[in-house]
Structure formats: structure tokens, C-alpha cells
């Protein structure tokens, strides 16, 4: 799987909903990206899953997650959780 797939999936993650499932190395990256790049609260999945917010978080979080977690964890642990967040809300 390519890191670009990870980029697209990372943007929809809202940490409050799935904090127990997200590796701890990724949590600060995702919180920081949501807070700095959008006006969304980290617990507002509807806001985070919208197109513009999704793209902004995607751009800001991916590099941090790859750096902090490594590609193996990012692709095999973070990505599966992230892929289901907005999908379960009917967004993406």
C-alpha cells in the first residue's frame, strides 16, 4: 500500500470517537492537525469529515504520523481505523 492511500484516509479521523483504537503515536498528530488547520473541534466528526477540513487535516497529519509511528504502524494500524471513521458517518 502506498503512503498516498494513507494521506487520503488520515483526514477523517476524529480522536474522541476512536481514541482507544488509534495508536498513541498518532493521536497528537491528528489532534494538532485538526486544531491548527480547521475550525473543527477534535470531537466534531461531522466537521472533520467535510471535504475542505478533510483535505487540510490530511495534509497536516500524514507526515507527522509517518514520522512518529513509522510506515508499518501508519499503514497497518492507523489506516484501518481511519478508513472507517468518516465512512461510518456516511462522509468522505
N, C-alpha and C positions, 0 to 999 in steps of 0.2 A: 504494500500500500504506500502511496506517495504522501509526503508531507502536505501537499496541496489539498488532499482529501481532509486531512486534519484541520487545515485552515478553515475550510467551509463549515465543518462540524462544530468547531470550538465556539463559534459565535453565539450559539443559542443556549449556552449553559447558564443556569441560574443556581447559584450555590446553595441557597437556603433550601431548595426543594430536594437536592440530592447530595448534600454535604457528606453524608456517610459513604456514598459510593464514589465520590471523586477523590483521587489520591491527594494527600495533604500537600504534596509539592505543587499541585496545580491551583489550589484554592486561592492563594494570594494573587496569582497572575490574573485569574478570572475576575476576582473582586476589584482589583486595581483597574483592569481594562474597562469594566462596566462603569465604575465611578468616574474615571478620567475621560472616557471617550463618549459618554452618553449622559443624558439627564435621568436615566433609569436608576431606580433603586435596585440593589443586587437581588432583592426578593420579588421583583416585579417581572415575572416571566412574560407577560403579555407585551410589555415594553421592550424587553431584551430580544424577544423573538421577531420583532418587526424588522423589515428589510434594512433600513439605514442603521439602526442600532446593531443589528446582527453583523453587518459589514464592519462597523467601527470596532466592535469588540474583537471580531475575528482578526483584524489587522494588529491590534494591540496585544492580544493574549498569546498568539501562537508562538512567537519567538521566545517569550518568557517560559512557556510550558515546555518547549523543546529543550531549552537551556536548563531549567530547574528539574525536570523529570527525566529527560533523555527521550530519544525517539522511541525506544521499545515500550516504555510506560505510556508515553503520549499516544501511541498508536493502538496499543493493546489493552490499556486500562482507561485512559481518559476518553478517547474517541468513542468507544461503545456507549458510555454513559451519555456523552454529549449528543450523540446522534438521536437519542430517544427523547431528549427534553422538549425541544420545540415540536418534534413530530407528534408527541403525545398531546400537545396543546393544539394541534391542527395548524401549526405555523411552520415556517422555514423559508 
